[in-house]
Each structure stands twice: as C-alpha cells, then as structure tokens.
Amino acid sequence: MARVETLWVYLATDPLLWLTVTLIAYVVADRISARFGRHPLANPVLIAVALLAAILTATRTPFETYFQGAQFVHFLLGPATVALALPLHRHWPLVRKAVLPILAALFAGAVTAVVSAVGIAAAFGVPHPILASLAPKSVTAAIAMGIAREIGGEPSLTATLVIATGILGAVMVTPLMVVLGFTDWRARGFAAGLAAHGIGTARAFQVNPVAGAFAGIAMGLNGLVTAALVPLILRFF
C-alpha cells in the first residue's frame, strides 16, 4: 500500500498524468457504451465524466490541478468545432434545399434555449452573474465560455452547465424524437446540435451520418446567433 501511495505521489507531479487519465477514461467509457449497443443512457461522455469524478474524489485532487494537466483537451475544442465543416461540405446539396427551415429552426431554438433557462432561473431569484453564466449553456464550450466572460458570467460555471446540458440532451434526444414521431434525420440532427452542442452532435453521428451533419451545422450557427442574442435578452432580466 505504501508503494502505491509513493508511486501516486510521483505520478501526480507529471503534467501529462491527467491528460492520460482523461484519454483512458474516455476509451473505457466508449467501450462500455459500445458494449451496451450505444444505448442513450450509456453515453460515453457521461460515463467518462463519472469515472473522472470518482478518480478525482478518490485521489483528493483539486479541479485546478486536474485542468492544468488536461487543458490540451480544452484547446482541441476549437479545432474540433472547425472540423465539423467537413460533413457540412459533404451534405451541402441537402443543406441548400432546406435553408429557410434551417434559419427558422435556428432562430426559434436559440431564443427558446436562452429565454427558457434564464427566465426560469430569474423567477427563482438567481443573481445576475449566474444568469449570465447560464445563458449560453446550449453553445459549445469553446464559444460559451467566451460569451460568459464578456457579459459578466463565470466561465468555469458556464463550462459545467454546458457539459450538463450536452449530456442531458444527448441522452434524451433519441427517445424524445421517437415519442414525438420525428423521422426526418435532418430535423432530428439539427435539434440535437442546437440544443446539446458538441455532445449532442457526437450522439447524432452515432445514430445517422445525415443527422450528424445537420447537428454540426446547428451547433456552429447557434454559436454565432447566441453570441448576438444573449446580451440583448439579458437586458430584460
């Protein structure tokens, strides 16, 4: 036991430790998800977050220490978002035929995502800095943290809310679409990307490539629209 503790003290000083632990946690989570047939409740991001939380708790590691080692993953969020332009290019003919429905759904979804969350929180007396952190929760973390920083929110809280929103959306989107009777992969994917950003987009790609492409489009466009809408909407709360 003493040897294990000594080894841990040595490894904990290596900045690559938490990056390695993060990657291993995701690989394990992905295999668990595949073992359960990619069931919505077996979301690999949700499982990886649970594994990392358990490891941080067991090793009494502060989040700041973890993030210092794993921040390379955070850096990759930007390039990963840009890479979603590839499926957009592949499915461009489908996108061009649905431009008007896409713009209508984009505006309705972006406004609903911000107003519903901020409105409910304001009704319970939540202070303004937390409202500012909550408002961009449906946008990918790389953009949401920047929005929160500019409007007086707390970027780290926003990142937490973004991850929670993405996981919840990715778990709910398939069963919800089945219950509602939506069979158009374009609509299903667009809703997933708009409401649940990158995590919802990853789920959409697991289900159908067309759904994944439209989810990526929704995620990118929603980042732009939400950045413009949030400062205007927050003036009413």
C-alpha positions in Angstrom: 0.0 0.0 0.0 2.9 2.4 0.9 4.4 1.7 -2.5 1.2 2.5 -4.3 1.0 5.9 -2.4 4.6 6.6 -3.2 4.1 5.8 -6.9 1.0 8.1 -6.9 2.9 11.0 -5.4 5.5 10.6 -8.1 3.0 10.4 -11.0 0.9 13.3 -9.6 3.7 15.7 -10.3 3.7 14.9 -14.1 1.6 17.4 -16.1 0.7 14.7 -18.6 -0.9 12.5 -15.9 -4.3 14.0 -16.1 -4.3 14.2 -19.9 -3.5 10.5 -19.9 -6.2 9.7 -17.3 -8.8 11.7 -19.3 -8.0 9.8 -22.6 -8.1 6.4 -20.8 -11.4 7.3 -19.1 -12.9 8.1 -22.5 -11.6 4.9 -24.1 -13.1 2.9 -21.3 -16.3 4.8 -21.4 -16.6 4.3 -25.2 -16.1 0.6 -24.9 -18.8 0.4 -22.2 -21.1 2.4 -24.5 -20.4 0.0 -27.4 -21.0 -3.0 -25.1 -24.5 -1.6 -24.4 -25.2 -1.1 -28.1 -24.8 2.7 -27.9 -27.9 3.0 -25.7 -28.8 6.7 -25.0 -28.2 6.1 -21.3 -24.8 4.7 -21.9 -23.5 8.0 -23.3 -19.6 7.8 -23.4 -19.2 11.4 -22.2 -21.5 10.8 -19.2 -19.6 7.7 -18.3 -16.2 9.3 -18.7 -17.2 12.3 -16.5 -18.4 9.9 -13.8 -15.1 7.9 -14.0 -13.0 11.1 -13.8 -15.2 12.5 -10.9 -14.7 9.2 -9.0 -10.9 9.3 -9.6 -10.5 13.0 -8.6 -12.6 12.3 -5.4 -10.6 9.2 -4.5 -7.2 10.9 -5.0 -8.4 14.2 -3.4 -7.2 16.1 -6.5 -8.5 19.7 -6.9 -10.1 20.6 -10.2 -7.5 23.3 -10.8 -4.7 20.6 -10.7 -6.7 18.3 -13.0 -7.4 21.1 -15.5 -3.8 22.2 -15.6 -2.8 18.8 -16.8 -5.8 18.2 -19.1 -6.1 21.6 -20.7 -4.8 20.3 -24.0 -8.2 18.6 -24.4 -9.8 22.1 -23.9 -7.5 23.5 -26.5 -8.7 20.9 -29.0 -12.4 22.0 -28.7 -11.7 24.9 -31.2 -10.2 22.7 -34.0 -12.8 20.0 -33.4 -15.6 22.6 -33.9 -14.0 23.8 -37.2 -13.6 20.2 -38.4 -17.4 19.9 -38.4 -17.2 21.9 -41.7 -16.2 18.6 -43.5 -19.6 16.9 -43.1 -21.3 20.2 -44.0 -19.4 20.2 -47.3 -20.3 16.5 -48.0 -24.0 17.2 -47.4 -24.2 20.7 -48.9 -26.9 19.8 -51.5 -29.2 18.7 -48.7 -28.4 21.8 -46.7 -29.1 24.1 -49.7 -32.6 22.7 -50.2 -33.5 23.3 -46.6 -32.1 26.8 -46.0 -35.4 28.5 -44.9 -36.5 25.8 -42.4 -32.9 25.8 -41.1 -32.9 29.5 -40.4 -36.4 29.4 -38.9 -35.5 26.5 -36.6 -32.2 28.2 -35.7 -33.8 31.4 -34.6 -36.7 29.7 -32.7 -34.3 27.2 -31.0 -31.7 29.8 -30.0 -34.2 32.2 -28.5 -36.0 29.3 -26.7 -32.8 27.9 -25.2 -31.8 31.2 -23.7 -35.1 32.6 -22.6 -36.4 29.4 -21.0 -33.3 28.9 -18.9 -32.7 32.5 -17.9 -36.4 33.1 -17.3 -36.9 30.1 -15.0 -33.7 31.0 -13.1 -34.7 34.6 -12.8 -38.1 33.6 -11.4 -36.4 31.8 -8.5 -34.3 34.9 -7.8 -31.0 33.7 -9.2 -28.4 36.6 -9.2 -27.3 38.2 -12.5 -23.8 36.7 -12.7 -25.2 33.2 -12.6 -27.9 34.2 -15.2 -25.0 35.4 -17.4 -23.2 32.1 -16.9 -26.4 30.1 -17.6 -27.5 32.0 -20.8 -25.0 30.4 -23.3 -25.4 26.8 -21.9 -26.6 25.4 -25.3 -23.5 26.5 -27.1 -20.3 24.6 -27.4 -17.9 25.2 -24.5 -15.2 27.0 -26.6 -17.8 29.7 -27.5 -19.9 29.6 -24.4 -17.1 30.4 -22.1 -16.1 33.4 -24.2 -19.7 34.7 -24.2 -20.0 34.3 -20.4 -16.7 36.2 -19.9 -17.9 39.1 -22.0 -21.3 39.5 -20.3 -20.2 39.2 -16.6 -20.6 35.5 -16.1 -18.2 32.9 -14.6 -16.6 30.8 -17.4 -15.9 27.8 -15.3 -19.6 27.6 -14.1 -20.6 28.0 -17.8 -18.4 25.1 -18.8 -20.1 22.9 -16.2 -23.6 23.9 -17.3 -22.6 23.4 -21.0 -21.4 19.8 -20.2 -24.6 19.1 -18.2 -26.8 20.4 -21.0 -24.9 18.4 -23.6 -25.1 15.1 -21.7 -28.8 15.6 -20.8 -29.6 16.4 -24.4 -27.6 13.5 -25.8 -29.4 11.1 -23.5 -32.9 12.5 -24.2 -32.8 13.3 -27.9 -33.3 9.8 -29.5 -36.2 8.7 -27.1 -37.8 12.1 -27.4 -37.7 12.2 -31.2 -39.2 8.6 -31.3 -42.0 9.6 -29.0 -42.8 12.8 -31.0 -42.7 10.8 -34.2 -39.9 12.8 -36.0 -38.4 10.6 -38.7 -36.5 13.2 -40.8 -32.8 12.7 -40.0 -32.1 16.4 -40.9 -34.6 17.7 -38.3 -33.5 15.2 -35.6 -29.9 16.1 -36.1 -30.4 19.8 -36.2 -32.4 19.7 -33.0 -29.7 17.7 -31.3 -26.9 20.0 -32.3 -28.8 23.2 -31.5 -29.9 22.1 -28.0 -26.9 19.9 -27.0 -24.0 21.3 -29.0 -20.9 19.0 -29.5 -22.1 16.2 -27.2 -25.5 16.1 -29.0 -23.6 16.2 -32.3 -21.5 13.3 -31.4 -24.6 11.3 -30.4 -26.2 12.3 -33.8 -23.2 11.0 -35.7 -23.6 7.7 -33.8 -27.2 7.4 -35.0 -27.0 8.6 -38.6 -24.4 10.5 -40.7 -27.0 12.9 -42.2 -28.3 13.7 -38.6 -24.7 14.2 -37.6 -24.0 16.7 -40.4 -27.1 18.7 -39.6 -26.2 18.6 -35.9 -22.8 20.1 -36.7 -24.4 22.9 -38.8 -26.8 23.7 -35.9 -24.0 23.7 -33.4 -21.9 26.2 -35.5 -24.7 28.5 -36.4 -26.1 28.5 -32.9 -22.8 29.7 -31.5 -23.0 32.8 -33.8 -26.7 33.5 -33.1 -26.5 33.0 -29.3 -23.5 35.3 -29.1 -25.6 38.1 -30.6 -28.8 37.3 -28.8 -27.6 36.8 -25.2 -26.6 40.4 -24.4 -30.0 41.6 -25.8 -32.1 39.1 -23.9 -30.3 39.6 -20.6 -31.4 43.2 -20.6 -34.9 42.0 -19.8 -33.9 40.1 -16.7 
